[in-house]
């Protein structure tokens, strides 16, 4: 399991590297001092896990985690000196939240959780949705879908390239792709790999953070416990 350290403090990076040397089955993929350098390192050779500081100049750890959307996203373990970011960290789907100075036993526990997430059953062949675009039959890979919204007699598929109309109901789609789609509320489904976290507004409403888009659909109270459980489980 390859681990990339991202921290603006050289001493903190050195300590984490030394601790990783005492963890079995772990390879140090690199050690960088800011979020932009981390993005470059990830694009060149994606690690399995990030040991990620939160308060860094420029791109913060939480902002970096939000940017790392999609199925190739590394598992994130936040390492910070501050306790007040824990809720946000877990809303972003973090594996664990370690307080500095990081203890070896806590690091080993976090890496074990990350390994368990990485050994989830592999994805099967690409699934496609079939619908209509300007009167013609077309298909779109489920991996390209951002969300599915029920509108009158049709379901509107929001995807990276635009929109697509489906004649199936949300319920039919939810049953057909039960292992890949999750419900946010009665009029909205999203691919499970899109869900990055949850944002609670001052009025109590909860929005879903989705990878690869600025769209943040609202989550119903009924579905909120399921989504929180899904984020905890990765």
C-alpha positions as CSV (number, residue, x, y, z in Angstrom):
1,X,0.0,0.0,0.0
2,X,1.6,3.3,-1.2
3,X,1.2,6.3,1.1
4,X,1.9,10.0,0.2
5,X,2.6,12.5,3.0
6,X,1.2,16.0,2.5
7,X,2.3,18.5,5.2
8,X,3.8,22.0,5.1
9,X,6.0,21.3,8.2
10,X,9.3,19.4,7.4
11,X,9.5,18.0,10.9
12,X,6.0,16.6,10.7
13,X,6.7,15.0,7.4
14,X,9.9,13.4,8.7
15,X,8.1,12.0,11.8
16,X,5.3,10.5,9.7
17,X,7.9,9.0,7.3
18,X,9.7,7.4,10.3
19,X,6.4,6.0,11.6
20,X,5.5,4.6,8.3
21,X,8.8,2.7,8.3
22,X,7.5,0.8,11.3
23,X,4.2,-0.2,9.6
24,X,4.2,-3.5,7.7
25,X,3.1,-3.6,4.0
26,X,3.5,0.1,3.5
27,X,5.6,2.0,0.9
28,X,6.3,5.7,1.1
29,X,5.1,7.1,-2.2
30,X,6.5,10.6,-1.5
31,X,6.5,13.5,0.8
32,X,5.3,17.0,-0.3
33,X,4.8,20.3,1.4
34,X,1.6,21.7,-0.1
35,X,-1.7,20.8,-1.8
36,X,-0.6,21.8,-5.4
37,X,2.5,19.6,-5.1
38,X,0.2,16.8,-3.9
39,X,-2.0,17.1,-6.9
40,X,1.1,16.8,-9.2
41,X,2.4,13.8,-7.3
42,X,-1.0,12.1,-7.5
43,X,-1.4,12.7,-11.2
44,X,2.1,11.2,-11.9
45,X,1.7,8.1,-9.7
46,X,-1.5,7.8,-7.7
47,X,-0.9,6.6,-4.1
48,X,-3.4,4.4,-2.2
49,X,-3.5,6.7,0.9
50,X,-2.9,10.3,1.7
51,X,-1.6,11.4,5.1
52,X,-3.0,14.9,4.8
53,X,-2.5,18.0,6.9
54,X,-5.4,20.4,7.0
55,X,-4.0,23.9,7.6
56,X,-1.5,24.5,4.8
57,X,-0.8,27.7,2.8
58,X,-2.6,27.8,-0.5
59,X,-4.7,24.7,-1.1
60,X,-5.8,23.4,2.3
61,X,-6.2,19.8,3.1
62,X,-10.0,19.9,3.1
63,X,-10.0,21.7,-0.2
64,X,-7.6,19.1,-1.7
65,X,-9.8,16.3,-0.5
66,X,-12.8,18.0,-2.2
67,X,-10.8,18.2,-5.4
68,X,-9.9,14.5,-5.4
69,X,-13.2,13.3,-6.8
70,X,-13.9,10.1,-8.7
71,X,-13.1,6.4,-8.4
72,X,-9.3,6.8,-8.4
73,X,-9.3,9.1,-5.3
74,X,-6.8,7.9,-2.7
75,X,-8.1,7.1,0.8
76,X,-7.6,10.2,3.0
77,X,-6.2,10.2,6.6
78,X,-6.1,13.7,8.0
79,X,-3.2,14.5,10.4
80,X,-3.6,17.8,12.2
81,X,-2.9,19.6,15.4
82,X,-6.5,20.9,15.7
83,X,-9.6,19.0,16.8
84,X,-12.2,21.4,15.3
85,X,-12.1,20.0,11.8
86,X,-13.1,16.5,12.6
87,X,-16.8,16.8,11.6
88,X,-15.9,18.3,8.2
89,X,-13.2,15.6,7.7
90,X,-15.6,12.8,8.1
91,X,-18.2,14.5,6.0
92,X,-15.6,14.4,3.3
93,X,-15.3,10.7,3.7
94,X,-12.0,10.5,5.5
95,X,-10.8,7.2,6.7
96,X,-9.5,8.6,10.0
97,X,-8.6,11.9,11.8
98,X,-5.3,11.8,13.7
99,X,-4.1,14.5,16.1
100,X,-0.5,15.5,16.2
101,X,1.8,14.3,17.4
102,X,0.6,11.1,15.7
103,X,1.0,7.9,17.7
104,X,2.2,4.7,16.0
105,X,-0.7,2.7,17.2
106,X,-3.3,5.2,15.9
107,X,-1.5,5.4,12.5
108,X,-1.5,1.6,12.2
109,X,-5.3,1.6,13.0
110,X,-5.9,4.2,10.3
111,X,-3.9,2.4,7.7
112,X,-5.8,-0.8,8.5
113,X,-9.1,1.0,7.9
114,X,-7.7,2.4,4.6
115,X,-6.6,-1.1,3.5
116,X,-10.0,-2.5,4.3
117,X,-11.6,0.2,2.1
118,X,-9.2,-0.6,-0.7
119,X,-10.0,-4.3,-0.7
120,X,-13.7,-3.7,-1.5
121,X,-15.0,-5.9,-4.3
122,X,-13.8,-4.6,-7.6
123,X,-16.2,-2.8,-9.9
124,X,-17.8,-4.8,-12.7
125,X,-18.1,-3.8,-16.3
126,X,-19.3,-0.3,-17.2
127,X,-23.1,0.2,-17.0
128,X,-25.0,2.4,-19.4
129,X,-28.2,4.3,-19.3
130,X,-30.3,4.5,-22.5
131,X,-32.4,7.6,-23.2
132,X,-33.3,10.3,-25.7
133,X,-31.4,13.4,-26.9
134,X,-33.2,15.6,-29.3
135,X,-35.4,12.7,-30.4
136,X,-32.6,10.2,-30.9
137,X,-31.8,7.2,-28.9
138,X,-28.4,7.5,-27.1
139,X,-26.6,6.0,-24.2
140,X,-24.4,7.4,-21.4
141,X,-22.0,5.5,-19.1
142,X,-23.2,5.5,-15.5
143,X,-19.7,6.7,-14.5
144,X,-20.4,10.0,-16.4
145,X,-23.6,10.7,-14.6
146,X,-23.8,13.4,-12.0
147,X,-27.4,13.0,-10.8
148,X,-30.8,11.8,-11.9
149,X,-33.8,14.1,-11.3
150,X,-37.5,13.3,-11.6
151,X,-39.3,15.9,-13.6
152,X,-43.0,15.3,-14.7
153,X,-43.1,12.2,-16.9
154,X,-39.4,11.8,-17.4
155,X,-36.1,11.5,-15.5
156,X,-33.5,14.0,-16.4
157,X,-29.9,12.7,-16.4
158,X,-27.4,15.4,-15.6
159,X,-24.0,14.3,-16.9
160,X,-20.6,15.8,-17.7
161,X,-21.7,16.6,-21.3
162,X,-25.2,17.9,-20.7
163,X,-28.6,16.3,-20.2
164,X,-30.4,13.1,-21.2
165,X,-34.1,12.1,-20.9
166,X,-35.1,8.7,-19.6
167,X,-38.5,7.1,-19.6
168,X,-37.9,4.8,-16.6
169,X,-38.9,6.1,-13.2
170,X,-36.4,6.8,-10.4
171,X,-37.7,3.7,-8.6
172,X,-37.1,1.5,-11.6
173,X,-33.5,2.9,-12.0
174,X,-32.9,2.5,-8.2
175,X,-33.9,-1.1,-8.4
176,X,-31.9,-1.9,-11.6
177,X,-28.7,-0.2,-10.3
178,X,-29.1,-0.8,-6.5
179,X,-25.4,-1.3,-6.1
180,X,-24.4,1.9,-7.9
181,X,-27.1,4.5,-7.2
182,X,-28.1,6.1,-3.9
183,X,-31.2,8.2,-3.1
184,X,-30.8,11.7,-1.8
185,X,-34.5,12.5,-1.7
186,X,-37.7,11.3,-3.5
187,X,-36.8,13.2,-6.7
188,X,-33.0,12.6,-6.9
189,X,-30.6,9.7,-7.3
190,X,-26.8,10.0,-7.6
191,X,-24.0,7.5,-8.4
192,X,-22.5,6.4,-5.0
193,X,-18.9,7.1,-6.1
194,X,-19.9,10.8,-6.7
195,X,-20.8,11.4,-3.0
196,X,-17.9,13.2,-1.3
197,X,-19.5,14.6,1.8
198,X,-22.4,16.5,3.3
199,X,-22.8,20.2,4.1
200,X,-25.2,21.4,6.8
201,X,-26.7,24.9,6.2
202,X,-27.6,27.4,9.0
203,X,-31.3,26.6,8.5
204,X,-30.7,22.9,9.1
205,X,-31.0,21.7,5.5
206,X,-28.3,19.3,4.4
207,X,-26.7,19.3,0.9
208,X,-24.7,16.6,-0.8
209,X,-21.2,17.4,-2.0
210,X,-20.7,15.6,-5.4
211,X,-17.4,14.9,-7.1
212,X,-16.8,16.6,-10.5
213,X,-19.5,19.2,-10.2
214,X,-20.6,22.3,-8.2
215,X,-24.1,21.0,-8.1
216,X,-25.2,20.3,-4.4
217,X,-28.6,18.6,-4.3
218,X,-30.6,18.7,-1.0
219,X,-30.8,15.5,1.1
220,X,-34.0,14.5,2.8
221,X,-34.2,13.8,6.5
222,X,-35.3,10.3,5.7
223,X,-32.2,9.5,3.6
224,X,-29.7,11.3,5.7
225,X,-28.8,8.4,8.1
226,X,-28.1,6.1,5.2
227,X,-25.8,8.6,3.5
228,X,-23.9,9.3,6.7
229,X,-23.4,5.6,7.2
230,X,-22.2,5.2,3.6
231,X,-19.6,8.0,4.1
232,X,-18.4,6.4,7.3
233,X,-18.0,3.0,5.6
234,X,-16.3,4.6,2.6
